[in-house]
Structure formats: C-alpha cells, structure tokens
Amino acid sequence: MKSFNYHAPKDVKDASKLASSNSAFLAGGMTTIPSMKLGLASYKDVIDIKNIKKLSGIKVSGKTVTIGATTKHVEVAESKDVKKAIPALAKLAGNIGDAQVRNRGTIGGSISNNDPSACYPSACMALNAVIHTNKRKIEAEKFFTGMFETALKSGELVEAVEFQIPEKADYQKHPNPASRYAIIGVFVAKHKKDVNVAVTGAKSCVYIDKDLSKKLSSSFSVSAIEGTDVKSSGMNSDMHASAEYRANLVSLYAKKAVEAC
Amino acid sequence: MTKVTLEVNGKKVSKEVPDHTLLSVFLRDNLNLTGTHVGCDTSQCGACVVHVNGKSIKSCSTLAADVEGSKVTTIEGLAKDGKLHPMQAAFKKTHGLQCGYCTPGMVMSAVDLLQTKKNPSDQEIREWLEGNICRCTGYQNIVAAVKEAATKM
C-alpha cells in the first residue's frame, strides 16, 4: 500500500477542510483499505471520520428511520428500533459480508462507494431514502448515478441516511457464495400509495424495476407479477451468472420478497 | 509517522509507525506477535482475525492508527497461565485443524461468536465462520470444535 497522511478530525468542518481531490474519507474501511492495498486507489490524505460523534447512531421518528453514516452494519442488524420499524433493513444489514465485515463496515461507506452489488443501495431506493450530506439533502434516486459513482462532490460527506418507514418490506438476496455480495438482491417496499421494487447486482448500478413496481402497486400479490418477463439487456454477465440467469433471478426474488412481506 | 498506543493482550504498547501501517503489520512486525496470520491479504480468508475491544475484526484491513487507544486481543492472548483457552483446547481435542494456517483466525472468530451466542446451532456456526476460509479440514471438525467449546465456555 502506498503511503498517505492519516487524519482523524473530531468534527465535520475539520474533515471537510482536509478534503481535496487527492483524499478519501475513511469509515469502516472495508472497501477503501483493500482497494488501496490492491493499488486500485491511492490518496495523499486519508480522513478517518470515526471520531465525529454526530455521524453515528440510529433515530426513529414517526415516519422515518435515520441512520448515521458511521453506524456499523452490526449495529443496524441488532438495533431493536430498526427491527421494529423496518425489519427488512435489519435483516439486510445482518447478511452483508461476514461477521468481521459487519463489525467494521458502515452504511455511509457502503452507499458512498456504490458498489453495483452492494445491498444498502437497494434499501435506499425502495425506501425513498434521503441522503443527508454536509452540504445538502439528496434523494436516493438522484444519489446513485452509476457504477461506483454517486452525486457526491469532492469534499462532500454523507452524514446520515433517512429511510421512509414502509407498510411492509422484504429483502431477498442471492449471494455470491464467497463474498456474500449480491449476485442479485431485490428490495420490495410497500408504501401507502405505491410499491418500489429496487434491484441490486443485476446492472452497473442499483435501479427501480418500474414494471414490477407498477404491477405490485395495483395489486400487492405474487400473482400480480407471475410471468413478468424481466429483460436481460443491460444486465451483468460474469463467471457467477449470465445476464439471462440474473434476469430470471430478479423475477424469482421479487416474488420471494412479496411472499415474505 | 504516527504514534499508535494500544493495549495488546493486557500490555500497553506504544510505537511510532508510518501512517499506512495495517494492524496486522503492527502486530506481526512491530510486536513480533506472529500468531496473527496474513493469508489472502484481500480481506476474505480471515487468518488475520483479532479482537478489538472484544469484537472480531480483520486486522489486515484495518489501520493501526484507526484503532488507537483500543484493547486488542490476539491468539497469543487467549491462553492463561500456560493453560489453553477452552476454544484452543476444543480445536486440539476434535482435530479442528490440519496445516494450522487458518486456525488463529478461526479460533478468534469462534470465541467472538460464543461471547454473543452461548449455544449456537451448526448452521449459526457455519454462517458465523463465513469470513474464515480453511483449505484443509472441510470444516466438519472446526464446527465440532466450536460445539465442544460451547459446552466449556
């Protein structure tokens, strides 16, 4: 790993001042550190945000659950508040990576990295999340812009993610047997007025399957999406799953999720 | 350079190291605690698992500076007064190892599991050990070891 300067500021203002085009914010480091070790990324300054107290914690209000950026996966998975308000979100967090990754990895890190196979982005999309940064609030749909790309600008730091509490929701994942990343992950959320079906792992970036969402909005049942032809065009094809197989999994796991709701 | 002060296996240590020093490197190269192994070096194999403030983590993917001020337990810190920790004794008894390379990480992960779950099922043990890869045993005797240790811890 190439050398860098390590910083651990105590507030967001200082963190922001240290940021440059040649810096990275460090939360759990579960992607940043391996990427630096492999030489895929290198920075002059690494800004550890763990000491910024206000970035950690879980708050439930009437209609939303807000999770601080440095809150670890294990904390979300074990949170009584999250389990009560959005059990699907706690379940998702409890199945990310392995126990050691969940002990370090954070929600802010996961969504800022926007890995095309990460679990959290699908929850953000399906649960109409609003991403709070040190500069503004961004709707999930506008936040995830492409493969490993987000709307975050240089020096902009995710502070918290605010999820809308749905009537019902479930997340179903077909994990890669080694990494536990989603070969396919489908997050179905039934809100008062409509249903969102968010898909991760299938394409270069998380997306809402509009067809499945529309059908489930008119009738929230497995039969409503039975026989839906999910198109494989634009889907990833690799040694683990072809595009056609992924397309089939999207439809299958959407049904599983509806069943589990 | 950065000064890293930790409590490792109950002893306070302080060393001046380059900022990018990994915890695994700090333990092995600076403290000569070579029981913590580095297998894949890409965070998948779990041979490097240690406890930081009681929780298992992968030391090859953590900066030493990041855990400044923490209590770290490595495999060397488990045995007390020359007596094996119940998990180590269970691995020995059930032959939960062959080459032994993954064993320190396996043991540290398994100890963390039993701290939170007293009597895990086979399924729970296997799921918990997802982050620890063994290429010799086929895992059967590792699961048996964790079950055996659960009766002693």
Interface residues (C-beta under 8 A of the other chain):
Chain A: M1 K2 S3 F4 N5 Y6 A8 L26 G29 M30 I33 P34 M36 K37 L38 V46 D48 K50 V74 G97 D98 A99 Q100 V101 N103 R104 A178 S179 R180
Chain B: T2 P18 D19 H20 L22 D41 T42 S43 Q44 G46 V49 K55 S56 I57 K58 C60 S61 T62 L63 A65 D66 E68 S109 D112 L113 W128 E130 G131 N132
